[in-house]
Amino acid sequence: MGMSSDNIHGLVLAVSSSIFIGSSFIIKKKGLIKAGNTGIRAGSGGFSYLQEPLWWAGMIAMVVGEIANFAAYAYAPAILVTPLGALSIIFSAVLAHFILAEKLHIFGMLGCVLCMVGSTSIVLHAPQERTITSVKQVWHFATEPGFIVYTCIILVVAGVLIFRFVPRYGKSHMLVYVGICSLMGSLTVMSVKALGIAVKLTFEGSNQFTYYETWIFTVVVIVCCLLQINYLNKALDTFNTAVISPVYYVMFTTFTILASMIMFKDWDNQNESQIATQLCGFVTILSGTFLLHKTKDMGNASTPITERPVFQSPDHSHSYASPG
């Protein structure tokens, strides 16, 4: 069965989004580096980057990408849109190689290819978007017991990371910052999809902004996005961009697909073969991102090939090369 017109629209928007978001990582990192040379670094709690035009240029690129992503979720299921973030990994890693001198080894390039192959498998076997005629339908999905339990677990884990782990391990373990972004990101995507559907239906003549549910989804989007931006800035300023991008993608995609399965029941109308192919595609993407991480320093001749702690800050491991 071929892709529906809505899925194709979502695909095009998602690809455009990945290009803008992938480049925004590099532009923002350049701005953070420049701001850090004249003020307190974001990783140390500073906000001098807010006065740096280059950082704002990166933010504009990210906003454009997120708008395209927002529109994509209104047309296609999350399990189709979200994995295409692999394109932003590739774009970001390649630009980091040339612009930030964060070397991308031949095996890193192979990792990029694996990400592409995995994404293609998922796209070709993605479920069709279900027909939704009112934001109240989305609210019904969001208030079912399964998704309420999921939301509570996410909020509790994110709270523990923010108040207990960030002060102790934030600057030495990337998974703390990235974990917060990924956990909250899954809730953001579900709310963005609801809001996107509301906007789409409103433009079609059925005003959804008369329902309080639409405004609740809007508030959730704003709060979650602010949290993500804050901790993503800290991660970018502290760790290697070529590693942040794939790890963030893997965790974000995993939680988003899980949230979408629980809330929208994307796999209910698919057979075992289609689901298995999507899972294989996702495992292929995981393999690609793992390869990107494990070989990120192999292009640096001065870096010894030794075992080291996974996902640690360069400042906390002598065997790490300094970020560009």
GIWO-V79492 format. One record per residue. RES is the residue in one letter. SS is DSSP state (H for helix, E for strand, L for the rest). PHI is phi in degrees with one decimal (* if undefined). PSI is psi in whole degrees, 0 to 359 (999 if undefined). Layout:
res=[RES RES]
ss=[SS SS]
phi=[PHI PHI]
psi=[PSI PSI]
This chain:
res=[M G M S S D N I H G L V L A V S S S I F I G S S F I I K K K G L I K A G N T G I R A G S G G F S Y L Q E P L W W A G M I A M V V G E I A N F A A Y A Y A P A I L V T P L G A L S I I F S A V L A H F I L A E K L H I F G M L G C V L C M V G S T S I V L H A P Q E R T I T S V K Q V W H F A T E P G F I V Y T C I I L V V A G V L I F R F V P R Y G K S H M L V Y V G I C S L M G S L T V M S V K A L G I A V K L T F E G S N Q F T Y Y E T W I F T V V V I V C C L L Q I N Y L N K A L D T F N T A V I S P V Y Y V M F T T F T I L A S M I M F K D W D N Q N E S Q I A T Q L C G F V T I L S G T F L L H K T K D M G N A S T P I T E R P V F Q S P D H S H S Y A S P G]
ss=[L L L L H H H H H H H H H H H H H H H H H H H H H H H H H H H H H H H H L L L L L H H H L L L H H H H L H H H H H H H H H H H H H H H H H H H H H H H L L H H H H H H H H H H H H H H H H H H H H H H L L L L L L H H H H H H H H H H H H H H H H H H H L L L L L L L L L L H H H H H H H H L L H H H H H H H H H H H H H H H H H H H H H H H H H L L L E H H H H H H H H H H H H H H H H H H H H H H H H H H H H H H L L L L L L L L H H H H H H H H H H H H H H H H H H H H H H H H H H H L L H H H H H H H H H H H H H H H H H H H H H H H H L L L L L L L H H H H H H H H H H H H H H H H H H H H H H H L L L L L L L L L L L L L L L L L E L H H H L L L L L L L L]
phi=[* -75.1 -76.5 -74.7 -63.5 -64.2 -64.8 -66.6 -59.0 -63.0 -63.0 -62.2 -64.6 -67.1 -64.6 -61.1 -60.5 -62.7 -64.4 -67.4 -68.6 -60.0 -71.9 -65.2 -57.1 -71.5 -63.5 -65.3 -62.4 -60.9 -66.0 -65.5 -64.2 -63.9 -67.8 -66.8 -75.8 -121.1 -153.3 -77.7 -65.9 -61.1 -65.4 -102.5 96.3 -83.1 -129.3 -65.2 -63.7 -67.8 -99.7 -101.6 -57.2 -64.4 -65.5 -66.9 -62.4 -64.0 -64.8 -62.8 -61.3 -67.9 -63.1 -60.1 -63.1 -69.7 -64.1 -63.4 -65.6 -56.8 -66.3 -61.4 -67.9 -73.5 -105.8 -131.8 -67.6 -60.2 -68.8 -90.1 -72.2 -61.4 -60.6 -68.9 -61.2 -57.6 -64.8 -69.4 -62.2 -62.8 -61.4 -66.4 -64.5 -68.0 -65.1 -62.8 -62.9 -88.8 -96.9 -99.6 59.4 -91.8 -59.9 -114.3 -73.7 -57.0 -72.0 -65.2 -64.8 -62.6 -59.8 -62.0 -63.4 -61.3 -60.2 -65.0 -62.7 -62.0 -62.4 -62.7 -60.5 -67.4 -60.6 -69.5 -120.7 -70.1 -71.0 -77.1 -67.2 -75.1 -79.1 -123.9 -107.9 -157.0 -65.3 -63.6 -65.6 -65.3 -61.7 -62.1 -61.9 -71.3 -104.3 -73.5 -52.3 -58.9 -76.3 -63.3 -62.3 -58.3 -61.0 -62.7 -63.0 -61.8 -64.9 -66.5 -63.6 -61.8 -62.3 -63.0 -62.4 -67.6 -92.9 -112.7 -89.2 -58.3 -62.1 -92.7 -123.1 -56.6 -86.7 -115.7 -129.0 -61.6 -62.8 -67.8 -63.6 -66.3 -62.4 -60.8 -60.4 -71.4 -61.7 -68.4 -62.4 -64.7 -71.8 -59.3 -63.1 -62.9 -72.4 -63.4 -62.5 -62.8 -67.3 -62.3 -64.1 -62.1 -64.4 -59.0 -66.9 -65.1 -66.1 -83.3 111.4 -111.2 -63.8 -96.7 -84.0 -86.5 -97.3 -65.3 -60.1 -62.7 -74.0 -65.6 -60.9 -63.8 -62.7 -60.9 -59.5 -62.7 -63.9 -64.8 -64.4 -62.7 -63.8 -62.6 -60.8 -61.0 -79.3 -69.2 -60.7 -62.7 -65.5 -63.1 -78.2 -107.8 -123.4 -67.9 -59.9 -65.6 -96.7 -57.3 -56.5 -68.4 -66.9 -60.5 -61.9 -61.4 -68.1 -61.2 -64.8 -59.7 -68.9 -68.8 -63.9 -61.5 -62.7 -67.1 -61.5 -73.3 -81.0 -99.1 53.6 -59.2 -93.6 -61.3 -104.0 -114.4 -87.6 -62.6 -64.6 -65.1 -64.9 -63.1 -65.8 -64.4 -65.6 -63.2 -62.6 -68.3 -62.8 -62.5 -64.7 -59.0 -63.1 -64.2 -70.0 -63.5 -64.3 -59.4 -69.0 -68.3 -112.1 -65.2 -102.5 -68.1 -79.2 -95.0 -62.3 -83.5 -91.6 -68.0 -85.9 -136.3 -73.1 -148.6 -61.4 -77.6 64.8 -91.3 -67.2 -56.2 -71.3 -115.7 -148.7 -67.7 -85.7 -87.9 -80.8 -69.5 -66.5 -73.8]
psi=[129 173 143 165 325 318 324 316 316 322 312 316 321 320 316 319 317 323 313 317 320 318 330 327 315 316 317 320 318 319 321 321 314 318 324 338 343 356 195 130 151 325 341 11 6 161 26 339 341 343 7 115 325 323 320 326 319 322 321 316 320 320 316 316 320 327 316 321 319 313 324 320 338 339 330 156 154 328 343 314 312 314 338 353 344 329 325 329 311 312 317 316 319 316 322 325 316 326 318 0 29 98 138 108 168 325 333 322 322 322 320 319 318 321 319 315 315 317 319 318 317 316 316 340 20 149 158 148 133 152 122 128 353 148 340 330 318 320 322 317 319 338 12 151 318 314 330 317 315 314 316 318 316 315 320 313 316 319 318 317 316 314 341 316 326 311 329 317 1 320 353 340 112 330 340 305 312 325 317 313 318 317 309 331 325 323 324 313 318 320 323 318 317 316 321 318 320 316 315 312 326 317 335 358 357 96 116 354 5 352 135 335 324 321 330 316 323 315 318 317 313 311 312 321 319 319 316 315 316 309 336 322 317 318 315 324 343 330 170 126 321 342 321 313 305 321 317 318 312 311 316 314 318 310 326 316 320 314 319 321 319 316 310 352 53 330 3 325 20 152 175 324 316 317 317 321 320 319 320 320 320 320 323 319 317 319 319 317 325 318 321 318 311 340 13 334 0 340 351 113 332 354 117 146 94 158 144 162 142 136 28 158 145 330 348 14 120 340 359 143 148 142 153 999]
